Amino acid sequence: MKAVFNIKNMVRESVDQLKPYSSARDEYVSDGSEMIFLDANENPFENGVNRYPDPYQRSLKSLLAEQKGVSESNMLLGNGSDEVLDLIYRAFCEPNRDNIITLPPTYGMYKVLAGINAVENREVLLTPDFEPNVPEILQAVDRNTKLLFICSPNNPTGNTFTVDKVQQLLESFQGLVVIDEAYIDFSEEESWIGKLANYPNLIVTQTLSKAYGLAGIRLGICYASEEIIAILNKIKPPYNVNQLTQQQALQRLLNQDAVATEVEQILRERTSLIEALNALAFVQEIYPTDANFVLAKVDDANKRYQQLLEQKVVVRNRSTQPLCENTLRFTVGTPEENKTLIAILKQLP
């Protein structure tokens, strides 16, 4: 019989007992009335950013909740997804004792954050068709395995993992399953956000860096149960999302038509890029993608990367990653950029 998941058994003891810092804007939340704020030792002269930002980003969360169909209490915002991921490590992994599982080839920050937090990273390679190897993943688990990271659509391969494999892991793994959906807006597959109520051990992370075109403002979003979010809120910095980021994010989220138009154009350009790559003799394989990039196997990735660099085109050589020998990752650019890329690729000797 499957054990009942209890988040209390997951959280670090020091975090569980922690009394979080209470900022001035925690103790008084403005109702919109004209007030004289003398509580936070701010510079009183108005310039648009002289006041501390809302520590819980209430306006932004309210809009996201409406758009995503989840409660504000089911989300935490961070200074990019990397801060969100780091908070998850710090809340649930005891340094020099616990371990996590990652599935290479995958996003490199999972491993980096494990090292920063003194947590063992157990790597279980994807299968040759870039799917989770469920039996080997479960075999790698022990009583100190706290987190399993699933990047879907995956970076750098671009594919979305099959639902049944992810579901099997959610049901069989007694730790937290973190599904990184940075590229979900380019996929026809549904987000796992809609399954939060079904799986108390599920965490979903998303970002405004990709489809929303806001990489420069650094805004990551974590969706999880109220219990998990409450734990993360205890340890997040009080003003981790600055005022300018909140303003820019609100403006962009309110302009969904523009975002949809850009995503549609990226997907059209992706199709054109794949067709062009398929026609090149030195391209040996193009992998299925649900992201805004294409991973292609070529004859000599180091050579082709250098040739493109000499033509002032920067792509990503992923050959050092497991299962990715001689691969280049092409981000889909503007129509003009893609036209230039394709013309250069056709001329390479």
C-alpha positions in Angstrom: 0.0 0.0 0.0 1.4 3.4 -1.0 2.4 5.7 1.9 0.5 8.9 2.3 2.7 11.9 1.3 3.3 14.3 4.2 5.2 17.5 3.4 6.0 17.9 7.1 8.3 14.9 6.7 10.1 16.6 3.9 11.0 20.1 5.3 14.3 20.7 7.0 14.0 20.9 10.8 15.7 24.2 10.9 13.3 25.6 8.3 10.3 24.1 10.0 11.2 25.9 13.3 12.2 29.1 11.6 10.3 32.3 12.4 10.5 34.3 9.2 11.7 37.9 9.0 8.8 40.3 9.1 9.3 43.4 6.9 7.6 46.7 7.2 5.3 45.9 4.3 4.3 42.6 6.0 3.0 44.4 9.0 1.1 47.0 7.1 -0.5 46.3 3.7 -1.8 49.4 1.9 -5.5 49.5 1.0 -4.9 52.2 -1.5 -5.6 55.1 0.8 -3.3 58.1 1.0 -1.0 57.4 3.9 2.2 58.8 5.2 4.7 55.9 5.3 7.3 56.4 8.0 7.7 52.7 8.8 10.4 51.3 6.5 13.3 53.9 6.7 12.8 54.7 3.0 13.9 57.9 1.2 10.6 59.9 1.3 11.2 61.8 -2.0 9.1 60.2 -4.7 10.8 59.0 -7.9 8.8 55.9 -8.7 11.1 53.4 -7.0 11.9 55.0 -3.6 9.5 52.7 -1.8 10.0 49.0 -1.2 8.0 46.7 -3.5 5.1 44.6 -2.4 6.9 41.6 -0.8 4.2 39.2 -2.0 3.5 40.7 -5.4 -0.2 40.7 -4.8 -1.3 42.5 -8.0 0.8 40.2 -10.1 -0.3 37.1 -8.4 -3.9 38.1 -8.7 -3.6 38.4 -12.5 -1.6 35.2 -12.8 -4.2 33.4 -10.6 -7.0 34.5 -13.0 -5.1 33.5 -16.1 -3.8 30.2 -14.8 -6.9 29.1 -12.9 -5.1 28.6 -9.6 -5.2 30.3 -6.2 -2.7 33.0 -5.2 -1.8 30.8 -2.3 -0.6 28.2 -4.7 2.2 30.4 -6.1 5.5 31.9 -5.2 7.4 34.4 -7.4 11.1 34.6 -7.6 14.1 36.5 -9.0 14.1 34.2 -12.0 13.4 30.5 -11.9 16.9 29.9 -10.5 16.0 31.6 -7.2 12.8 29.5 -7.0 14.8 26.3 -7.6 17.4 27.4 -5.0 14.7 28.0 -2.4 13.4 24.5 -3.0 16.8 23.1 -2.2 17.2 25.2 0.9 13.8 24.4 2.2 13.8 20.6 1.8 17.4 19.3 1.4 19.7 18.9 4.4 23.3 19.8 3.4 25.8 16.9 3.4 23.0 14.4 4.0 20.2 14.5 1.4 20.3 13.8 -2.3 18.4 14.8 -5.5 17.9 13.1 -8.9 18.4 14.8 -12.2 18.0 13.3 -15.7 20.8 14.4 -18.1 20.9 15.8 -20.6 19.0 18.5 -18.9 19.2 22.1 -17.5 22.6 22.6 -15.9 21.5 24.7 -13.0 20.0 21.7 -11.1 23.5 20.3 -10.7 25.0 23.6 -9.9 22.5 24.3 -7.2 23.0 20.9 -5.7 26.7 21.7 -5.4 26.0 25.1 -3.9 23.7 23.6 -1.3 26.0 20.6 -0.6 23.5 18.1 -1.8 24.4 14.9 -3.7 23.2 14.9 -7.3 22.3 11.4 -8.6 22.2 11.4 -12.3 20.0 9.0 -14.2 20.5 9.3 -18.0 17.4 9.7 -20.2 16.8 6.8 -22.6 18.3 7.1 -26.1 14.9 8.6 -27.3 15.2 11.2 -24.5 12.6 9.9 -22.1 12.8 9.3 -18.4 14.1 5.8 -17.5 11.5 5.2 -14.8 12.9 1.9 -13.4 16.4 3.2 -13.0 15.2 6.5 -11.5 13.2 4.6 -8.8 16.2 2.3 -8.2 18.4 5.3 -7.5 16.0 6.5 -4.7 16.8 6.0 -1.0 15.4 7.4 2.2 17.4 10.7 1.7 16.2 11.4 -1.8 14.2 14.6 -1.5 13.8 16.0 -5.1 13.4 14.8 -8.6 13.9 17.3 -11.4 12.0 16.9 -14.6 12.5 19.5 -17.4 9.6 19.1 -19.8 9.8 20.3 -22.6 13.4 19.4 -21.9 16.4 21.6 -22.4 18.5 20.9 -24.5 16.6 18.2 -26.3 13.3 20.1 -26.8 10.9 17.1 -26.3 8.0 16.9 -23.9 8.1 13.7 -21.7 5.2 11.3 -22.1 2.5 11.8 -19.6 2.4 8.2 -18.4 6.1 8.2 -17.4 5.8 11.5 -15.5 2.6 10.3 -13.8 4.3 7.0 -12.8 7.1 9.0 -11.1 4.6 11.3 -9.3 2.8 8.3 -8.0 5.9 6.2 -7.1 8.4 8.7 -5.8 7.8 9.8 -2.2 9.9 13.0 -2.5 9.0 16.2 -4.3 8.8 16.1 -8.1 9.8 19.4 -9.6 8.6 19.9 -13.2 10.3 22.7 -15.0 8.0 24.1 -17.6 10.1 27.0 -18.9 9.1 26.1 -22.5 5.5 25.0 -22.0 4.1 28.0 -23.9 5.6 26.6 -27.1 4.1 23.1 -26.6 0.7 21.7 -27.4 0.8 19.6 -24.3 -1.1 20.7 -21.2 0.8 22.2 -18.2 1.0 20.0 -15.1 -0.4 23.0 -13.1 -3.8 21.5 -13.6 -2.8 18.4 -11.7 -1.6 20.1 -8.5 -4.7 19.0 -6.5 -4.0 15.4 -7.6 -0.4 15.2 -6.5 0.7 16.9 -3.1 4.3 16.2 -4.0 4.1 18.2 -7.3 5.9 21.5 -7.9 5.7 23.2 -11.3 8.0 26.1 -12.2 7.5 28.5 -15.1 9.1 31.7 -16.3 8.4 34.9 -18.2 11.9 34.7 -19.8 10.9 32.6 -22.9 7.5 33.0 -24.5 6.9 36.3 -22.8 10.2 37.8 -23.9 11.1 39.1 -20.4 14.4 37.4 -19.7 15.9 40.7 -18.7 13.5 41.3 -15.8 14.1 37.9 -14.1 10.8 36.6 -13.0 10.2 32.9 -12.2 7.0 31.4 -10.9 6.5 28.4 -8.6 3.1 26.6 -8.4 2.5 24.1 -5.7 0.3 23.2 -2.8 -0.5 25.8 -0.2 1.7 23.9 2.3 4.7 23.9 0.1 4.3 27.6 -0.8 4.0 28.5 2.8 7.3 26.8 3.6 9.0 28.6 0.7 7.6 31.9 1.8 9.3 31.5 5.2 12.8 31.5 3.6 12.5 33.8 0.6 14.1 37.2 0.8 11.5 39.8 1.8 11.7 41.9 -1.3 13.0 39.4 -3.8 11.0 40.7 -6.8 11.7 44.4 -7.4 9.2 47.0 -8.3 10.3 47.4 -11.9 10.1 43.7 -12.5 6.6 43.6 -11.1 5.5 46.5 -13.3 6.9 45.1 -16.5 5.5 41.7 -15.8 2.0 43.1 -15.2 2.1 45.1 -18.5 3.2 42.0 -20.5 0.7 39.6 -18.9 -2.1 42.1 -19.7 -1.1 41.9 -23.4 -1.8 38.3 -24.1 -2.6 38.9 -27.7 0.9 40.2 -28.4 2.4 37.2 -26.6 0.3 34.8 -28.6 1.2 36.5 -31.9 4.9 36.2 -31.1 4.6 32.5 -30.1 2.8 31.7 -33.3 5.5 33.4 -35.3 8.2 31.6 -33.5 6.5 28.3 -34.2 6.2 29.1 -37.9 9.8 30.0 -38.0 10.7 26.8 -36.1 9.0 24.8 -38.9 10.9 26.7 -41.6 14.2 26.2 -39.7 13.7 22.5 -39.4 12.9 22.2 -43.1 16.1 24.1 -43.9 18.2 22.0 -41.6 16.8 18.8 -43.0 18.1 19.9 -46.4 21.7 20.2 -45.3 24.1 17.3 -46.0 26.0 17.8 -42.8 22.9 17.6 -40.6 22.4 14.0 -39.6 19.4 14.1 -37.3 16.9 16.7 -36.0 15.2 15.8 -32.7 11.5 16.5 -32.1 11.0 19.7 -30.3 8.2 21.4 -28.3 10.3 24.4 -27.4 11.6 27.6 -29.1 14.8 25.8 -30.2 15.9 22.9 -32.3 18.6 20.4 -31.4 20.4 19.0 -34.4 23.1 16.3 -34.8 25.7 17.3 -37.2 28.9 15.8 -38.7 31.3 17.8 -36.6 29.7 20.2 -34.0 33.0 21.9 -33.0 33.8 22.7 -36.6 30.3 23.9 -37.5 30.0 26.0 -34.3 33.3 27.7 -35.1 32.2 28.3 -38.7 29.0 30.0 -37.6 30.9 32.1 -35.0 33.2 33.4 -37.7 30.0 34.5 -39.6 28.8 36.3 -36.4 26.1 33.7 -35.6 26.2 32.3 -32.0 24.5 29.0 -31.4 25.0 26.5 -28.6 27.3 23.5 -28.9 25.8 20.8 -26.7 28.3 18.1 -27.5 29.6 17.9 -23.9 26.2 16.7 -22.7 25.3 13.0 -22.3 23.6 11.5 -25.4 24.3 14.8 -27.3 27.5 14.1 -29.1 28.0 16.4 -32.1 24.8 18.4 -31.5 24.1 22.1 -32.0 21.1 23.9 -30.4 19.6 26.6 -32.6 17.3 29.1 -30.9 14.5 30.3 -33.2 15.2 33.9 -34.0 13.3 36.6 -35.9 12.4 35.9 -39.6 15.3 38.1 -40.6 17.7 36.3 -38.3 16.6 32.9 -39.4 16.9 33.9 -43.0 20.4 35.0 -42.4 21.2 31.8 -40.5 19.8 29.5 -43.2 21.7 31.4 -45.9 25.0 31.0 -44.0 24.3 27.3 -43.2 23.8 26.6 -46.9 27.2 28.1 -47.8 29.2 26.2 -45.2 31.8 24.0 -46.9 
